[in-house]
Each structure stands twice: as structure tokens, then as C-alpha cells.
Amino acid sequence: MACYGAGTQQLSPDSPSELSSPGVTARPAAPVTLPSTRCHPRHAPLPKPRVPNSPASGSPPLGSAAWQQAASSGAGMAAARLPLTVPPRSGTHTHTHTHTHGERGAGSGPPGGSPREEVTWRRGGEGGREGGKARGTRSRPAGGAWRPRPYRPPPGAGKVVALGAGRLGTARLGSARRGSRPGPPARHTCQGSAVPGCLLHFGSEGTLLLSQQIMDIVGFLKSQFICHLLICYIFIVSGLIINFIQLFTLILWPINKQLFRRINCRLAYCISSQMVMLLEWWSGTDCTLYTDPESYHKYGKENAIVILNHNFEIDFLCGWNFCERFGVLGSSKVLAKKELSYMPIIGWMWYFLEIVFCKRKWEEDRKTVMQKLLNLRDYPENFWFLIHCEGTRFTEQKHQISMQVAEAKGLPKLKYHLLPRTKGFAVTVQCLRNVVSAVYDSTLNFRNNENPTLLGVLNGKKYHADLYVRRIPLEEVPEDEQECSNWLHKLYQEKDAFQEEYYRTGTYPAVPIVPPRRPWTLLNWLFWALLLLYPLFKLLINMVNSGSSLTLASFAFVIVMASVGVRWMIGVTEINKGSTYGNNDIKQKRK
């Protein structure tokens, strides 16, 4: 930065001087002529004024080594106020420098305080009129000594950052970048002061306040029932449309089974990605993946069995998010309870995806499960088979029952998991061997003891999820059913140790990676929103214009029924309304 001069500047000889301590005299400064400076805020500031030294005064030159030594010694320095002014000119800035050096007053800091330099920038208007005045630190006499007044940033001056030892100066940036709202005249660091310590005032508190207000408004809208109704309207109507289209794809099954599967993978993605969009974009939940970097590059490029813990209401949604980040959401499979197959949209979508449903009665399920799994051996897309080996969500009551079973069978007790159900996992490994490359042992947790819910996600609440994934080659899983069961029990003991370590340290023993968000979930939702909201708003306008009470009452009834249906669907994911699976053993013992 550089300033260019034109004309002269005159130091005023009329500035007062007072003695701050005996033995040191000061006299009014003689006029000093300096080149005047026309300075753009991006240019360097004015050079430091040269104050002539008089042998009679006994004061060393301002800024010299002797002057600095005397200032730091605390013996007292003469306080001289030397205003330097520049006549205002059109289109330029007017600068007023005030150099104050002397002993600090009582209570204002350590004795022998450092001198300070004040720089006040004025923007000249047309005809020499001055613009806004920028405030700075100043000194005033009090009891024969100069007491520095602490700097108080004006509203919007931003925060203060200490830059360590350096030259004193202040800067106020009215507009941080091009295109932002214009601010007050810029004040920048004064390079002419040889004073240690530098404070730089920057940023715009007004801009931060505006952004915070916008975020508050967005958060308020996310929590409104009308927004929830619109989101659910889009999900329900689009889901039913897709289910209807899937019904017509059945004619492709006897003709081209692989084409039927590929089409239904894309159609299923249109439904499940709306749920993931709520987690990723609506609530803004952060999902951090802890894994081995070498294994990370294989995710999404191979078939895998994903073992998930079942502790949270939205753990299935985090599992879907894991699938989405690696491009296998549309083809992901689950081992689900039979009751979910009757649920509209999600359950019907799973039927066309060849999801494996079970009644949780192994004698009846074994043959059906094996047949469904064998059908997946020639699946044309890479898929992940998601399985919750615990069978149901973790609760304290179910945990007590599970540990009673573990004690009866002589198995090690778990602290953070239920006893895994090994038969379903063993059959899955047996049927998908040589098709699936690895087992992904996945342990999910949330920071700060967060208890996430699907209703909280719908309200736009942000959560912070940590997912620890270990890739275990399928060759390491025993083929024998009993040995495979023992291997799974050992795996859950390790998962329990990982949970213990996470609760103690807040992290997992792996490299944290945040997979990039893909835009397709948001684009898919925007497509359906634009497609379905226009006819809805048009219908509402026509209903209001008609003025028919019966029509309005019918519409209100539909809204109430839709809200009840949405609440029922959300209730399926709530822990306190989960299945009673796991309580049968204790009931049999009581009988």
C-alpha cells in the first residue's frame, strides 16, 4: 500500500502540554511541515510526524530509542498533544493524528504505560463537507496526568482480535467483500506508531446479526405445522404415485427380471431419498464416518452385509444416509419384520425391492428367509444388506431380559447392546457367501448425549452423528453355524468396548471422514415439490373462490386425517412403541 502526497500539512503550535511528573519539562511544539497525504483506505497511512527536539525542553525526540526507554522505565514522560489536521477536500479522506505519551493514571493499567496514537478518518464530501466520524481512543487531562480512556467500539464495529506485539492501530471494515452492504469509512492500522501491541477491529456485527435473524426465521418456519403438512403431502402423494408405477412393472418380471430390478431400484430411490433429504438438508444433521482410509475406497463398489446397532429412533435413517453417501441407497436391502410389509409407501416399496420379511418365528421363517436371500445372488446392482442382529431397539427393560438370557446360556454380558440373534445372521452369511465381499460392522452414536427422534428431524433439529465402520472380509466369518454364532457374540463384545470408549473419550479409534453430500436427494425432492404443490395451491384457490362450506369442511377433514396418518407413521419409529420382541422369554419363565 502506498499514499501519494499533494500540498502540505501543518502541525498546530497551540496544543497544550502538561507535566506528568517533576523533572521533565515540555514546551509547545513548533510548527512542522509535512507533505500532505491523500490516502485511499487500501493505501498506507500517513508517515509519523517528526517533532523537533529542543535542548531546553530536555525531552528526547518522539519515537526515538531514548524516548521509548524513558516511557518503559515509568519515570514519567511529558504528555504532549500534537494535533495534525488536513483540510477536508472533496472526494478525499481527512485524517487527524493525536500522539499521546505519558504516565498512565491510577487504575488505567501498569505504570509507565506505552504511548498511544489515535487516528481518526473523516470522509470529505462535496464542497469540503465532512462525512461520518469514526471514533477512536483519546486522552484527556485528569489531576495533572493524562488518563487514557479505554476504546469502546461503536455499534457494528465488529469484534476485537489481539495480534500480539506490533504497532497500535484500529481498522473498521464496512463491507467485507464486494457486493455487500456499504459500511462506514474504513480505518486501517497506523504504521507510524512504534507502540507494542496491536488491536484490529474488523467484521460487521450487523451482518452477523442479519444472518442470525435469517437463521432464526428459517428455524421458526421448520417447526411450523403447515410446513410439516406440506412435506408429508409431498411424501405421501409421490410415494403412492411411485407404488402405483411399481405395480405396473410387474409385467416385466417374466419378460426381463433384471430390467424389473433396475427400474424398481430407481423408483425406490425416489421414496427413500426423501427421508434422507430430511436428515441431510432439512435438519442439517452432521454424519461423521470413522473408518480405515483403505477400506473407505471400497465402500459402494462391492456387495456387503452391514451390521447396525439398534439404539436410536433414527438409526435406520442414519443407515440409509450411509448408503446414500456411497450410491447404494436405491438397492439397499433389509431384514424386516412382516408387519412393515403392510405399511403403505415404505412397506409396499420394499415388496418390489425383494426385501426379506420375517415373522420372528424361526421355525416358520427359516425356509422363507433362505429362499429370499438366494434370490439376491444374481442381483444386477451393488447392494448392502442392512441387518439389526439385536432384533429390536435397546431399552432398559429389554436389556435386563436379554442379560438374563445371556446368564442362563453362559454368555458374556453386554452393557450397551442386547444379546444378538445369531440364526438370522448365520443364514444370511451362508446364503450370500461368494456374492458378498465383506461385513461392515457399524456402531452408531450421537454426540453430547443427544436423543434424536424422527419428529425432531421433521422440526429441523440438527443432530451430530458418529458412525464407526470396520470392514471385515467375509472369509474371516466361519461357515459353520455354531462357529458363526460364536463369532457374532465376540463381535458384539467388541462393539460394547467401542461404545465404552466412545462414552469415555467422545471418539472412535479410527480416522474421522465426512463423505460428501450428493445433491440427488435434494433435487429429487424439489422435483416432486414443484410437480405436486402447484395443483395443490390451484385447488386451494378454487376452493376459496367457490365459497362452499361443504368443500372447505371436506378439505379440513382431509388435512386432519393426513396429520393423523403422518403421526402414526412417525409413531412406528418411536422406541416406546417398539415391538415386544425380546419379552417372550421372560413371559415363558413366569408361566
Sequence and secondary structure as in RCSB ss.txt:
>XXXX:A:sequence
MACYGAGTQQLSPDSPSELSSPGVTARPAAPVTLPSTRCHPRHAPLPKPRVPNSPASGSPPLGSAAWQQAASSGA
GMAAARLPLTVPPRSGTHTHTHTHTHGERGAGSGPPGGSPREEVTWRRGGEGGREGGKARGTRSRPAGGAWRPRP
YRPPPGAGKVVALGAGRLGTARLGSARRGSRPGPPARHTCQGSAVPGCLLHFGSEGTLLLSQQIMDIVGFLKSQF
ICHLLICYIFIVSGLIINFIQLFTLILWPINKQLFRRINCRLAYCISSQMVMLLEWWSGTDCTLYTDPESYHKYG
KENAIVILNHNFEIDFLCGWNFCERFGVLGSSKVLAKKELSYMPIIGWMWYFLEIVFCKRKWEEDRKTVMQKLLN
LRDYPENFWFLIHCEGTRFTEQKHQISMQVAEAKGLPKLKYHLLPRTKGFAVTVQCLRNVVSAVYDSTLNFRNNE
NPTLLGVLNGKKYHADLYVRRIPLEEVPEDEQECSNWLHKLYQEKDAFQEEYYRTGTYPAVPIVPPRRPWTLLNW
LFWALLLLYPLFKLLINMVNSGSSLTLASFAFVIVMASVGVRWMIGVTEINKGSTYGNNDIKQKRK
>XXXX:A:secstr
   EEEEEEEE TT  EE SSTT         EEEEEE  TTS           TTT    TTSHHHHHHHHHTS
   EE   EE    TTSEEEEEEEE S   TTSSSSS   EEEEEEEEE GGG EEEE     EEEETTEEEE  
    TT  EEEE  SS     B S SSTTS   S  B   TT   S  EEEES HHHHHHHHHHHHHHHHHHT H
HHHHHHHHHHHHHHHHHHHHHHHGGGGTTT HHHHHHHHHHHHHHHHHHHHHIIIIIS  EEEEEE HHHHTTTT
SS EEEEE   STTHHHHHHHHHHHTT TTT EEEEEGGGGGSTTHHHHHHHTT EEE S HHHHHHHHHHHHHH
GGG SS  EEEE TT S   HHHHHHHHHHHHHHT    SSS    HHHHHHHHHHHBTTB EEEEEEEEEGGG 
   HHHHHTT   EEEEEEEEEEGGGS SSHHHHHHHHHHHHHHHHHHHHHHHHHSS SSEEE     THHHHHH
HHHHHHHHHHHHHHHHHHHHHT HHHHHHHHHHHHHHHHHHHHHHHTT GGG   TT HHHHHHH 
